[in-house]
Amino acid sequence: MEQYTVTGMSCAACSARVEKAVSKVPGVESCSVSLLTNSMGVEGTASPAAVISAVTAAGYGAALKGGSESKSSSDSEDALKDRETPVLKRRLIASVGFLLVLMYFSMGHMMWDFPLPKWFEGNHVAMGLVQLLLATIVMIINQKFFISGTKALINRAPNMDTLVALGSFASYAWSVYALLMMSDAVAKGDHELAMTYIDELYFESAAMIVTLITVGKMLEARSKGKTTDALKSLMKLAPKTAVLIRDNTEITVPIEQVRRGDIFVVRPGENIPVDGTIIEGSTAVNESALTGESIPVDKSEGDSVSAATVNQSGFIRCEATRVGEDTTLSQIIKMVSDAAATKAPIAKIADKVSGVFVPTVITIALVTTIVWLLCGETFAFALARGISVLVISCPCALGLATPVAIMVGSGMGAKNGILFKTAVSLEETGKVQIAALDKTGTITSGEPRVTDIIPAEGFTEEELMRVAYSLEAKSEHPLAKAILLKAEETGITPENVSDFRALAGNGLSARLNGDTLLGGSMRFIGSQTDVSEDLLRQCEGLAESGKTPLLFAKNNTLMGIIAVADVIKPESAQAVKDLQHMGIKVVMLTGDNEKTAHAIGKQAGVDKVIAGVLPDGKEAVIRRLKEYGRVAMVGDGINDAPALTRADIGIAIGAGADVAIDAADIVLMKSSLADVPAAIRLSRATLKNIHQNLFWAFFYNSIGIPLAAGVFISLFGWRLNPMFAAAAMSLSSFCVVTNALSLNLFKIHESKGDKPVKKAAVLPEFTEAKAEDSGKTITLSIDGMMCGHCENAVKTALEALDGITSVSADHEKGIAVITLNGEPDMKAVKKAIKAAGYAFKGINNA
C-alpha cells in the first residue's frame, strides 16, 4: 500500500470526493482516505503521479509519503504534529476580539442599555457602517471558509466550508442591502422607513457564524490530535543515537547510520537502539513499550532484543539484525498507521451519506426560504430560516464517527501489545463466534517441563533428580532439556558419568562410580528391571493425562519416575473461560495423538479437541468451521499460516514465525492467550463507540435540520437563531471526537462487562481431523519414539518426502500412518526415519 498526505480537506464530503476521484484512476484497486490523519492509502499498479494528478484535479493537494531504510522516526512524528490547533487558536482570539466589539454595538445598548458614543445617538447609518466594518474584519480573518467553500463549489464538490460560507455570506449580503436601503431612506428624509431596516441588519450573525464554527474546528482539531497520542508516544520511544564498536572504539552515531551487522553496546538504564542479538553479556530488559508487560525479561547470549526497550541491569554487546523501518518498533508504528489509513466496512454508510449530504442541505435551505416566502413571511424571516439550515448541518460528525474511534482503538491495542493490521480486523474481531486455537506455543508453552517427580521406595527426590541430571546432561533429546532446567532451578549439580550411550528409541545408559545407570521409557526400563504395580499404575495415569513418564534405575533397581510434558501457559485456562463467557466456542487443533490432545484440552477447558491435524488439515478444519460461524484462528508456527489466512480473523502470537505474523490480521506482542479475549473486547468496545458516534451524527442532523427550517414553529413556537445553529454545528463534531477519546478509559483485560454473542455457533462433529485426502495409507512400525516431540520429529521428516500427503504418528503404539498419492519410495522413507534418529522396523499389516 502506497501512502499519501492529502491537504485541503475540511469535512467528510472532501474525503469522499478525493476517494471517488482516485478510485477512477486506471490501476487503482482500492483507495481509502482518512480525514482524521489527512492521509490516503492506495493499492494497485497506478503511478504516484497519476494518483496525485487525480487529487489535484479534484481541488486538493497530495504528496507521496517518503520512506527508506534509514528514515528517521522524527519525520513520521513531524507528520503527526498538530499544526492546525495553533493556527485556529490565533484565528479564534482575533475573531473573538472584534466580535465582542461588534456585539457591544449591535446588541449591547438594546439588551443591557450599554452606553454608546454620542455621535451614534440617532445616527443608525453610522451604527450600521461600524457593524459592517467589524463584520468584514471578522470574515477576512476567517477567509479560509470562503476560499475553500468557493473552490469546492466551483469544482462541483461542495463541502462543509461551502455551507458555512453560504450561510455567513447570505447574512452579510442581506445586511449590506438593508444598510443601503436605510441610507437611501435617510437621504430622502423618511426616518420611519429607515427605522424598519434596523432589525434587518444581521452583521453580528455573519461574524458569529464563522467565529463559532472556528471554535468547533479548534476543539475538534485539539481532540483529533489526542487520538494519535498512542502513535506519537510510540514514535517518541525510538532512540535517536546508538553506541557502535568500530576499530575497537566506542563511537556514538545517529540511529540512521546504524546498519545490519553493526556491533553496538548498551549500558544499564539505556534504550536499545535497534533490533539485535546479544553476543556478549546478560541483562533484564523492560519490554513494556512494545508488549505492555511491565515485568522485565531476562536476556543472555543468543537472545534477541528490540529497539526502544530498556536495558535495566547488565552491560550487553549486540549485533544489529533489523534497522530503520525493519525494527519491531517501526513495524508496530506502521501497523497502527496502516490501520488508521484503512476504512472499516461500517464507514461506508457514512461515506455514502456524506457524498450527497452538502448538495442536499443546500437544496433544503433554498426550499425552506421559498416555502416561508410563499407562506407570507418577510424575506428577512425566510432568509434566517434558510441560513439556519445551512449552518446547523454537519457532515463532519458523519465523517469523523468511524475514523476517530478506529484510531483510538488501534492505539489502545498497540499500548497493550495487541496490533490490529487494518480497520476491518478491528471491526470484525468482535463478531467472532468460534475461536480455533493451535495447541503448541499457543495454549501450551511449546517447551517440555518437569511436572511430577515420583521417587521409588528407598530413594529421595534429590537422589532421583541427580541421577537423571547426570544421565540427561549428555543427551540431545528434547525431553532432556526439561530435566536439566528443573535440576538447575533446584540447585542440583550433575556428576560426570562414563560409558554414556544413547540407545536409539529406548533410552540412555552410563556408569557412575561403578554403578550402572539407566533412563528411558516405560517399555525400555520394564525390560531391564521390575516395576511395581503401584508405579506402573502411576505411569499409566501420567500417560493418560498427556504426560511422558521417564523412568530411571541404578544397578537394575528402579529409582522412580520423572514426568515431562508441554504444560499449558498459566493464563490459558482463564483465557478459554473468558472466551466461553463471551459466547464463543473454543476449539483446540493439534497434530498430537488423541490421548495427549484430550488431556491438554481438558486442562484448558476447551469445547472441542481436534487431534492428529496436519498443516494442510488445519486449513481444511478452518474451512469447515466457517460453515458454522465466524472463525478466529490463533497460531504461531509456519504451519499455521494457511489456517490463519483462511480464517475470518487470523491472530498470530508475536513470538511466532514471521510467516505466521505476515498471514495474520492481528499480532499479539506478549504471546499471551489472555490477549485474545482482550482483543475481542476492544473490538466490541470500538464498534459500540462507532455506533454511538453514527447515531449521534444522524440524530443530530435529523433533528437539527427540521428545527432550523422552522418545522416546529407552528407546533411549539420553536425558532432557531442562525447564531445558535452555528454553535450547535461547532459542538457536534467535538462531541463525536470526545466520545471516541473515551475509549482510552476502557479496560481491555476486565471481563465484567462481557456479553455473549447474539447467535452462538454450533460446532460440527469431526470423525477424523485429517487433511482431506483419499490416497493410499501405509502403517509403519518405528522404534524409538518416546513422546509428542518424537512424533513431531518423525512427522516432519516424512512430510518432507515427495508423494506423502499426510503423516500421523503415535509414540505409544510405535507407529506412523502415512498417506500417499502414488507408490511409496521405501528407501527414502527408511532413510528419513533413520536421519531423524529413529529405527524403521517395517510395514505393519495388522
N, C-alpha and C positions, 0 to 999 in steps of 0.2 A: 504493500500500500504506500503510495506517494502522499506525503502530507504537505499542505499549502497553508499559508497565512492569508486570510481574507480581510480586507479593510472596507470600511464604508457601510457595514451592516448595522441597522439600528433596531430591527424587530424580526419577528418570525416570518413576515412576508418577504423580507430581504433574503433570509437564508433559503426560503422556498424558491425564490426567484433564481438565486445562484445555483442551487441544486438542479433545478429544471434546465437551466442553460448548459451546465456542464454535462448533464446526462445525455444531451443531444449530440455531444462531440463523438465522432466515429472512433471506436476503440475503447470507449469508456464502458466498463462492465457494471460498475456501481459507484455512486458518489454519495457522500454523507457530509453535510455541513453542520458545524456546531456554532450556534450563536453565542454560547457560553464562553468558549475559548477563542472565538473568531478564527477557527481553523476548518480545514476541509480535507477529508481523506478520499482519495481516488484510486480505484483499482481498474486495471486494464492495460492496453497497449498504447493508449493515446499519449502523444508527446506533451511535456510540460508546457511548451509554447502554445499548443492548441488549447490546452485547458485554461491557461492564463488569458488567452485571447477571448475565450468564451465568457470568462468572468468580467473582463474589461468591457466587452460589448453589452453586458447586462447592466453596466453602470457602476461597477465596483472594482476594487483593486485586488490583485493576488500576487503572491510570490512563493516560490518553492522553498520549503524549509530545508536548510543545508544540513549536511551530516557527513562526518568522516570518522575514521577510527580514533583519531586523536582529538576529536571535537571536545571542547570543554563543556562541563555541565553548566558553567556560568552563562553560556549562550542560551540554553534552554530555560534557565532560571530567569534570564532577562526577558525572554519571550512571554513569560507568565506575569511579569511585573505589572502591577496595577497603575497604568498611566492615565486611565480615564478619570478616576476619582479626584485627583488633584486639579485637573482642568475644570471639571464640573463644579468643584468646590469654589474655585476663583470666580467662575461664571455666576454661581449662585449668590455669592457675597455681593458682587457688583449689582446683580439684578435686584436683590432684596433692598439694597441701599436706595436705589432710585424708585422702587415700587412703594416703599414706605412713604416717601415724599409725595408720590402720586396719589396714594390712598388718603394722605392727610388733606390734600387739596380737593380731591373729588368727593370724599365721603365724611371726613372728619368734622367739617363745620355743620353738616346736615345731621349727623347721627349723635355727635357728642359736643356740639357747639364750640369746637376748637376755634381760636381766633385766626383771622386772615389779615393779610396786609390791607391797608386802607384803599390802595388803588384797585383791589379786587371787588370792593363793595359795589354792587350793581353792575359791574362790568363782566358779564358772563362770557363774552367773547375772549377776553383776556384769560379768564379761568380755563376756557376750552383750549386755548393756544398753549398754555403751560402744560396741561394734561397731554396734549398732542406731542409736545417736545419730550416729556418724560417717558411716555409710552414708546415713542420712536427709539429712544436711547436703550430701553429695556429690550426691545425687539432686535436692535442691532447687536447687543451683547449676546443674544441667543439666535443669531443669524443662521447657525448650523441647522436648525429645524427647517428654515425656509429654503436654504440651499439644497439640503438633502431631499426634502419633500418635493421641491420643484423638479429636481433631476429625476427622481423616481417617477413623477407624473409624466414627464417628457418621454421617459423610457417605457411608458405604459405598464409600470410596475409600482403602483402607489403603495406606500408603507405607513408605519405609524407617524413618521415625521410629516407625511403628507396630510394626515388628519389634523395634527397639531397646527401645522402651517395654515391650512384652510380655515380652521376654527378661529385662530388668533387673527388672521388677516381679515376674515369676514367682519369680526368685531371692530377692528381698526378701520377698515374701509367704510363701514356704515357710520362710524363715529366721525370720520373726516367729512362725509357727506352731510351729516347733521350739523356739524360746525359751520360748514359753508352756507347751509340754509339759514342758520342762526345769524351769521354775519350779514347775509343778504336782507333778512328781516329787520335787523338793527339799522342797516343803512337806509332802509325805507321808512324807518321810524315806527315800525309795527312791533312794539315791545311785547305785546301779548303773544303774538306768533313766535317770537324769539324764545319766550319762556317755555313754550311747549317742546322745544328741541333740547332743553337741558336734560330731561330724562332719557333722551335718545343717545346720549354720549356713553359709549362702552370702552373708553380708553383703558380704564382700570382692569376691565375684564380681559382685554387683549394682552396686557402686560402680565396679569395674574396667571393666565393660562400657561404661557411659556415658562414663567417662574416656577409654578407648582410642578409642571412636568419635569423641569430641571431638578427640583427637589427629589422627585421619584427616581429620576435617572441616576442621581448621585447615590441614593440609598441602595438602588439596585446594583450599581457598579461596585459599591463597597461590599455588599453581600456576595456578589458574584466572585469578587476577589478572595473572599473567605472560603468559597467552595473548592478552590485549588490549593488551599493551605497544606493539605496532606501531600500533594505532589511537590509543592515548593519545599516542604520540610525534608522530603526525600532528596531533592536536588542539593539542599544545603549540606547534607551529610557527606557528599563527595569531597574527599581530601583535595587540597589544591597543590600539594607537593609530595615528593617521595624521596627517601634517602637511598640512593643506589650505591653499590660497590663497584667501582671501576679502577682497575690497576691497583687493587688492594687499598683503595682510599674511599672513604665515605664522602659522597657529594649529594647535595640537595638540588633536585631539579623539579621544574613544573610537571604536574601529572601528565600533561600532554606529551612529554618527551619519553615517558616510560614505554618500552617495547617488550613484546613477548620474549621470554628467555632472560630478561634482565634479573640480576640478583639485587634484592632490596632488604633492608633491615628495619625492624620495628621494635621500639623500646616500650616498656610498660607505660600505660596511660596514653599511648599514641594510637591514632586511627590507622588501620591497614589501608594502604593507598590503592591497590589493585587486587584482583583475584590472583591467588598463587598457591604454591605448595611449600610447606615447611621443609627445609633441607637441614636445618640445624636448630636445636633448642626446643623447649616445650613451654606452654603457657595456658592460661584460661582466657577465652575470648568471649566478650559480650556481643551476642548477635541480635540483640533486641531491635536494632534499627531495621533489620531485614525480616526477622521472624516474629517479632512482638514478644518473644520469650526472654524474660529478664535474667534467668539463671545462666551464668557463664558456662561455656562448653570447653572441656579440657582438650587441648590440641598438642600433638607431638610430631616428630619427624614423619613425613609421608602424608600427613593430614592436609586437607585443603582449607584455605582461609579466603574470606570475601572482603571486597572493598567496602569501606565505611563501617566495618565492625571494629570494636575497640580491644586492643591488646591490654589485658589487665594485670598480668603478673610477670611473665618472663621475657627475656630478650630472645627474639627469633630472627633467623635468616631465611628468606624465602626466594623462590624462583617465580617470576611473573608468568602466569598462564593465560590470563584474559585481561586485556587492557582496553581503554577507550569505551566504545559503545558495546563491547562484548562482556563487560563485567556484569556480575549478578545484579548489582545496584542499577546499572544502566538499563538492563533488561526489564527490571521491575518498573522503572520510570517509563520505559517505552510501552509496557503493557497497560499501565494506568492511563497514559496519554492516548494510546490507541483506543482504549475502551471509551474514553470521552469523545473521541473523534468519530465513533460509530454511532449508529442510531438503533434504539430499541424498537421492536415492532409496534409497541403501543404509541410511539411518537408519530406514526403515520397518520393517525386520526387527527392529531393537532395540525400536522403539516397540510393535510387536505383542506381543513377549515381555514388555516392561515393563508393559503393560496388565493382564496376568493373573499377573504374577510374584509379587507380595506375597500375594494370596489363596492361590495355590498353595503358597507356602512355609509359610504358617500351617497349611494343611491337612496338609502333610508333617510339620510339627512335632507336631501333635496325633496323627497316625497313629503317628509314631515313639514317642511317650510311651506310647500304648496298647499297641503291639506289645511293647515291653520289659516292661511290666507283665504282659502275658499270658505272656511267657516266664519269669516268676517272679522278675524283678529287683525291687529295692526301689523305692519311689516316688521317693526322692531320686535314685537312679541314672537312672531313666526320665526324670525331670524334667530332669536335667542334659543328657541327650541332646536332648530337645526344645528346651531353651534354646539349646544349641549350634547347632542347625539355624536357629533364629530369627536369631541374631546373626551367623552367618557369611555368610548370604545377602546379596548386594549388588546391588540394582537400579541403584545409581548408576553403577557401572562400565559397565553396558549403556547407560545414558542419556547418559553423557559420551563414549563411544567415538567417536562421529561429530562432534558439535559442537565439541569442543576441537580436533580435527585440522582442521576446516574454518576455524575462527577463526585458528589459527596459519598455515595455508596461505594464506588470503586476505591475512593481514597480511604474510607473506613476499613475496607477489606485489606488494602495494602499495609495499613498501620498494624493490622493484626496478622500479617503473614498470609493473607488469602488474596490471590491475584486473579481477577476476572479479566480475560483477554478482550472481551467485547461487551458492548451494552446488551447484546442479545443473550449472552450467557448469564449476565447479572439478572436480567428479567426472567429468563426461563428456568433457572435453577430452583426457584421456589415452587415450581409446578410439578416437581419430580414425584412420582408415585412408587417407583421401585429403585432401590439402591443395590447395585451389584458390586460386591467387594472382593478384590483379589485377596487371597489369604497371606501369602508370604510377603513380608515387608509392609503390608497394609494393616491387616488385623494383628499379625504377629510381628516380632522384631526382625525376623529374617535371619537371625543368628541363633544357633543352639545354645541353651543354657542348662546348667545342672539344676534339676528340680527336686530330686529326692536322693538322700544318702541313707542306705539301709545296711548297717553292718551285721554280719552273721554273729552268732553267739561266740563270745570269746574274743571279739575284736571291737575296737573303738572306731568312731567316725574318722578320727585323725589318722589312725593306722591305715584304714582303708583308703583315705584320700592320698596319703603319702605314697603308697604302693601304686595307686592309679596314676598319680602325677609323675612318678619315676618312669613308669611304662609309657604313658602317653606323650611325655616330653619329646620323644624321638619320632612320634608318629605324625604323619601328614594328613590323617583322616579329619574331615570337618568336625566330627564329634570330639576329637582330641582337644580342640581349642576351648570347648566348653569346660572341660575338666581343668585345663591349665588356668583358665580365667578364674574359676572357683577357688583353686588352690592358692593362687596369688592373692585373692581377696581375703582369704583366711590366714595368710602369712605362712603357709606350709612351704618348706623348701624341698626340692627333689634330691634324690640320691643318684649317683652315677651307676648305671647298670651296664652289664656286659652281655655279649652274645645276643644283642637285640635282633629280633626277627619279626617282620610283618607277614603273617600267614594270609595270603590273598583270600579275602572273603570270609575268613574265620576269626582272626584276632591277632593278638600280639603275644610274644614270649620273650623273656630275658632272664638273666641271672643277677642276683644281688647278694653279695656276701655268702655265696654258696647255696642260696635258696633259689628255687625256680619260681618265677612269677608268670602268671598267665592273665590275659584280659581279653574279653570279646563278647560275642553274642551268647544268648542262652543255649543255642544249638551247639556252639563250639565248646563252651565251658561244661555243658552237660555231658559231652563225650569224653571229657578229661577227668571229671570228679563227680561225686554225688551231690545232688542239690536237694535240700529238704523240701517236703511237701509245702511247708509254710512259705519258704522263699519262692518256690515255684508258683504258688498262687499269687504272691505279690508281683512276680514278673508278669504274669498274665493280666493282672489288674492294671499295672502300669502300661502295658501294651494296649489294653482296651481304652485307656484314657489318652491315647495318642502319643505316648512317650516311648523312648527307646531304652530298654534296660541293658546296661553293660555290667557284666559280672567279672569279678576279679578273684584270683586264687593264688595261694602260696603253698608250694610243695603239695599240690593236689588237694589242698584244703580250701574250701570256699570262704572268702573273707567278707563278701557282701555284694550289694547291688548299688550302682550309681545310675540314676535315671536321667536321661538328657532329652530335651525337647525344644522345639522352636516355640517359645512361650508367647502368649498374646501380650500386646502392649498394655500397660496399666489402664489407659483411658479407653480401650476398645469396647469393653462391655458396656460402659456408660454411654459411649457414643452410639452404639447399636440401640440401646434403650431409648435414647433421645430421638433417634430416627423413627422408631416404632411409635413413640408418643406423638409424633407428627403425622401418624397415619401412613408411614412409608414402610413397605415390605422390604426386608433386608435379605439378600441372597449372597451366600459365600461361594466363590468359584475357586477351585484349586485343582492342581494336577495330582495331588496326593491320593492315596488309596482311601477307600470308603471309611475304614476304621479310624485312621488318623484324622481325616477330614471331619467326621462327625464328632469326634472328641473335641476338636478345636471349636467347631460350630456350637457345641453345647456350652462351652465356656463363654463364648462371645454372646450367646443368646440369639443367634440369627434365626430367621423364619424358615429358611431352606438352605440345605447344603448340596452343592452340585460338585461331585468329586470326579477325578480322572479326566479333567478337562485339559485338552491340549491347546496350544496357542491359537490355531485356527478354529478350534472348538469353542473358545471363549467368544469369538466374534459371532459364531453361529448361535450360541446361547443368548447373547445380547439381542440378536436379530429376532429370536423367538419371543424373548421377554417384551420387546417393543410392541408386540401384538396385543399385550395385556395392559399397557400403560406407559407413561413417560419414564425413561430409564436413565439413571446416572451410573456410570461405571467409574470405580475408583481403583487405580492401579499404579504400579511404579516401574515395571520392567519393560524391556524392549518387546517382549512377547505380549504385553498388554496394549500396545499401540493400535492394532486393528480394532480391538474391542472398544477402546477409548474413542476412536474415530466413529465407529458405528453407533455408539450410544447417543441419546439426545443431548446429554451433557457428559463430557469426559473430564474427570478430576484426577490430576496427577499428583502423586506425593513428591514434594520438592527434592528429596534426597535420591529420587529415582533416576532412571536413564534419560538422557537428553531427548531421545526419540519419543518416549512417553510424554515428556513435558511439551514437546512440539505438537503432539497429536491431541493434547487436552484443551479444554475450554477454560479450565480453572487450574491453577497451580497452588498447592499448599506448601508454603515455605518451611513450616515447622515439622512436616512429615507426621502430623498427629491426626488420628482419625476423628478426634473431637472437633476438628475444624470443618468436617463435612456437614454436621448439623448446624454449625455456626454459619457456614456459607449459605445454607438454605434459609436460615433465619434472616440473614442480612438481605438476601434476595427478596424474601417476602416483605420485609420492612420497607425496602426501596420501592417495590411495586405498590405497596399500600400508600406510600408517600406520593408517588406519581398519580395514583387515582385521586388522592385528596387535592393535589395541585390542579389536575384537569377539571375536577368537579368545581373547584373554586373559580377557575378561569371561565368555564362555560356558564356557571351560575351567575357570576358577576355580570357577564355581558348580556345574558338572557333577561336579567332583572334591570340592569343599568340602562340599557338602550331604550326599552319602553318607558322607563321613568323619565329619561332625558327628553324623549319625544313628546311627553305630556299626556301619555295614555291614561295616567291616574288622576289627572286634574279634575275631570268631571266626577270621578268616583270618590276620591278622598281629598281633593284640593291640593295634591302634592305637585309642587312646581320646583324644578331644579335649576338653580342659577348656574350659568356656564363655569363660574369660578369653582363652585363645589364639584361640578362634573370633572374639572381638571384635577382637583385634589383627589377624587376617587380613583381616577386613572393612574395618577402617580403612585398611589399606595397599593394598587392591585398587584403589580409586578414585585414590589417589595415584599408583600405578604407571601407570594409564591416562593421566592428565594429564601425567605426566613424560615418557612415551613420545611424546605429541603434541608436547611442547615440543622434543623432539629434532629436529623438522622445521626449527627455527631454524638448525641446523648444516648443512642441506642446501645444496649449491652448485648453483644452478639453471643456471648457464652452463657447467658442466663436462659433457662428453659421454662421459666414460669409462664410466659405468655404463649407458649407453643400451642398451636391448634392443629387438629388432624386435617388432611386434605379432604376436599368436599367429596371426592369419589375415590375410594380406596381400590387398589388393584387386587385382582385375584390371581395368584400365581399358578402357572400351569404345572402339570406333572412331567418330570423328566425320568424316563425309564433308564436311559444311559446317557451320561453327559459326555458324549464324544463328538468329534467333528463329524459332519455329515458325509461319511464315506461309505461306500458299499463294496470296497475291494476285498481281496483275499486276506485272511488273517492267519498268522502262524504264532504258536506259543513257544517261546524259547526258554530253556532251563538255564539259569545263570546262578553261579555260586559266588558268594562274597558280598551281596547286598545286606546291609545291617540296619538301615534307617531310611527316612524320607530323602535325605541328601544323596544317599547311594542311588535311590530310584531316579532322582533328577539327573544324576550323572550319566546313568545308563540311557535315559530318555534323550538327553541332549546329544549323546554320542550317536545313537541310532537315527534320530531325526535328521541328522546332517547327511545321511546317505540318500542317494538318488533312488526313487522308486518306493520309498517308505513314506506313507502319508500320515500315519499316526503311530504312537507308541504308548502303551500303558504298562507300568512296572509295579510289582508287588514284592517287597523285600521279604515278607513273612513266608510267602509261598515260593520265593526264589524263582519267579518267572517274569517274563516280559512279553506282552502280546503286541505284535506288530501288524499293521495293516498295509498292504501293498497294492499298487496299481499295475503290477506285472509280475514276472518271475523274479524271485529273490536272488541276490548275489551273496551267497552264504559266506564266501571267503571274506568279502568286505564286512559282513555282519560280525564274523568271528574276530576280525582284526580290530574293529571299532570297540567291541566289548573288552578285548584284551588291553587296548590302549587306554581305556577308562579305568583299568586296574581291577577287572573282574574276570571270572573264568566262565567260558561258554561250555556247557555240559551237553548240549544237544537240543533237538527239537522234541517238545513234549506233545505226544499224540493223544494224550488222555483227554 
